[in-house]
């Protein structure tokens, strides 16, 4: 039997937030309103960890999942959502979560009347005659509880753009039509955040010490320029979005004003599956399609930092066929180079 979509009112659930905010020191130790960020506590199966913070982890699957920050995209004009509503608990997980929340309230130094109110509210929500009887255990496998998920990297004013809500959505139903409910575009934004691309590892010729007035050829191997896709999905709901990042250019910075960039401005376009070209014997008189000519040695400077920033263009598409573009992502790399004075060079 499906009860469809249900949205919780104030009572116990709002009381949890009010109580956890009533004492700043206690609120720092424990927050029971489902706040979460990149450090939400989870055992990997959606269960609640044993830490002090009763946080939630959205049930969003990323394929492939990011492992660490290496190769992460960056952008000065974009960041992932500050808050959204997403599935977080099965009935069994909801029981474990809210029972733990209830226990913390009872054990906390709150007035007895507040504890009694919380206990009554808990019963009104999850009791036999409550809004979600016995945590909807009879609907196990047919849907999930949804809650607000917040990104701790944002200031509170932006995180709280999503009001506190708890509701149930059957797998066979569509989530509520709310601008802050996780959608294909939201999933695409979260997939953007999970995207990891190859490191920007420069190949140089000469590959050791550089020489004043001798062009340094710079290129990246082709396997660093394959498109990278990440899919974010809500398991059970058939809702997903996939982002694809494609490299479009690399910008060089010589690390000193005493240098000439090739091409002028240092922006090297991706051609096919690579950027720049390996040096070939007999081309010493040519300007490289991507590179730098140093005009002063590093005798006093020690070394120059030759840096490169690869721009990745990102597009997305979701389960409905909708799609579009997301802001470009940047990935930095580079190497320290030393430059010697002019002398006889054999390449």
ChimeraX attribute file (.defattr): number of C-alpha atoms within 10 A of each C-alpha:
attribute: neighborCount
match mode: 1-to-1
recipient: residues
	/A:1	6
	/A:2	14
	/A:3	11
	/A:4	14
	/A:5	15
	/A:6	16
	/A:7	15
	/A:8	16
	/A:9	14
	/A:10	12
	/A:11	15
	/A:12	21
	/A:13	20
	/A:14	18
	/A:15	19
	/A:16	22
	/A:17	17
	/A:18	14
	/A:19	20
	/A:20	21
	/A:21	17
	/A:22	11
	/A:23	13
	/A:24	10
	/A:25	10
	/A:26	14
	/A:27	16
	/A:28	12
	/A:29	12
	/A:30	19
	/A:31	21
	/A:32	27
	/A:33	26
	/A:34	23
	/A:35	23
	/A:36	22
	/A:37	19
	/A:38	10
	/A:39	11
	/A:40	21
	/A:41	20
	/A:42	17
	/A:43	11
	/A:44	10
	/A:45	10
	/A:46	17
	/A:47	19
	/A:48	23
	/A:49	16
	/A:50	11
	/A:51	10
	/A:52	13
	/A:53	20
	/A:54	24
	/A:55	24
	/A:56	28
	/A:57	27
	/A:58	23
	/A:59	19
	/A:60	20
	/A:61	15
	/A:62	20
	/A:63	15
	/A:64	15
	/A:65	14
	/A:66	16
	/A:67	11
	/A:68	9
	/A:69	11
	/A:70	12
	/A:71	19
	/A:72	20
	/A:73	21
	/A:74	18
	/A:75	12
	/A:76	9
	/A:77	8
	/A:78	12
	/A:79	15
	/A:80	16
	/A:81	20
	/A:82	21
	/A:83	25
	/A:84	23
	/A:85	25
	/A:86	25
	/A:87	27
	/A:88	22
	/A:89	25
	/A:90	24
	/A:91	22
	/A:92	14
	/A:93	18
	/A:94	23
	/A:95	17
	/A:96	16
	/A:97	20
	/A:98	19
	/A:99	13
	/A:100	16
	/A:101	22
	/A:102	20
	/A:103	12
	/A:104	16
	/A:105	21
	/A:106	17
	/A:107	9
	/A:108	14
	/A:109	11
	/A:110	14
	/A:111	9
	/A:112	11
	/A:113	9
	/A:114	16
	/A:115	20
	/A:116	13
	/A:117	14
	/A:118	23
	/A:119	16
	/A:120	14
	/A:121	21
	/A:122	21
	/A:123	18
	/A:124	17
	/A:125	20
	/A:126	18
	/A:127	15
	/A:128	13
	/A:129	11
	/A:130	15
	/A:131	18
	/A:132	22
	/A:133	15
	/A:134	18
	/A:135	24
	/A:136	24
	/A:137	15
	/A:138	12
	/A:139	15
	/A:140	13
	/A:141	12
	/A:142	19
	/A:143	23
	/A:144	25
	/A:145	23
	/A:146	24
	/A:147	27
	/A:148	27
	/A:149	29
	/A:150	27
	/A:151	21
	/A:152	17
	/A:153	14
	/A:154	16
	/A:155	10
	/A:156	12
	/A:157	9
	/A:158	15
	/A:159	22
	/A:160	18
	/A:161	13
	/A:162	19
	/A:163	13
	/A:164	19
	/A:165	17
	/A:166	22
	/A:167	22
	/A:168	24
	/A:169	23
	/A:170	21
	/A:171	18
	/A:172	13
	/A:173	13
	/A:174	13
	/A:175	21
	/A:176	15
	/A:177	9
	/A:178	10
	/A:179	11
	/A:180	18
	/A:181	19
	/A:182	25
	/A:183	22
	/A:184	24
	/A:185	20
	/A:186	20
	/A:187	28
	/A:188	31
	/A:189	22
	/A:190	23
	/A:191	30
	/A:192	30
	/A:193	19
	/A:194	24
	/A:195	26
	/A:196	23
	/A:197	22
	/A:198	14
	/A:199	15
	/A:200	21
	/A:201	16
	/A:202	17
	/A:203	17
	/A:204	19
	/A:205	17
	/A:206	16
	/A:207	12
	/A:208	10
	/A:209	12
	/A:210	22
	/A:211	23
	/A:212	19
	/A:213	18
	/A:214	19
	/A:215	25
	/A:216	25
	/A:217	25
	/A:218	25
	/A:219	23
	/A:220	21
	/A:221	16
	/A:222	13
	/A:223	10
	/A:224	17
	/A:225	23
	/A:226	15
	/A:227	15
	/A:228	18
	/A:229	20
	/A:230	24
	/A:231	25
	/A:232	26
	/A:233	24
	/A:234	21
	/A:235	13
	/A:236	13
	/A:237	18
	/A:238	12
	/A:239	19
	/A:240	24
	/A:241	27
	/A:242	25
	/A:243	28
	/A:244	21
	/A:245	25
	/A:246	20
	/A:247	25
	/A:248	18
	/A:249	18
	/A:250	25
	/A:251	19
	/A:252	23
	/A:253	21
	/A:254	22
	/A:255	15
	/A:256	15
	/A:257	11
	/A:258	12
	/A:259	17
	/A:260	19
	/A:261	24
	/A:262	22
	/A:263	17
	/A:264	11
	/A:265	11
	/A:266	19
	/A:267	20
	/A:268	24
	/A:269	19
	/A:270	19
	/A:271	13
	/A:272	10
	/A:273	14
	/A:274	19
	/A:275	24
	/A:276	21
	/A:277	18
	/A:278	17
	/A:279	19
	/A:280	10
	/A:281	8
	/A:282	8
	/A:283	10
	/A:284	15
	/A:285	8
	/A:286	9
	/A:287	17
	/A:288	22
	/A:289	21
	/A:290	26
	/A:291	29
	/A:292	25
	/A:293	21
	/A:294	26
	/A:295	19
	/A:296	19
	/A:297	20
	/A:298	18
	/A:299	11
	/A:300	7
	/A:301	11
	/A:302	11
	/A:303	16
	/A:304	18
	/A:305	14
	/A:306	19
	/A:307	19
	/A:308	23
	/A:309	18
	/A:310	25
	/A:311	23
	/A:312	24
	/A:313	18
	/A:314	22
	/A:315	19
	/A:316	25
	/A:317	20
	/A:318	21
	/A:319	13
	/A:320	11
	/A:321	9
	/A:322	11
	/A:323	17
	/A:324	12
	/A:325	13
	/A:326	18
	/A:327	17
	/A:328	21
	/A:329	24
	/A:330	20
	/A:331	22
	/A:332	18
	/A:333	15
	/A:334	18
	/A:335	15
	/A:336	12
	/A:337	17
	/A:338	18
	/A:339	22
	/A:340	15
	/A:341	15
	/A:342	14
	/A:343	8
	/A:344	6
	/A:345	8
	/A:346	6
	/A:347	10
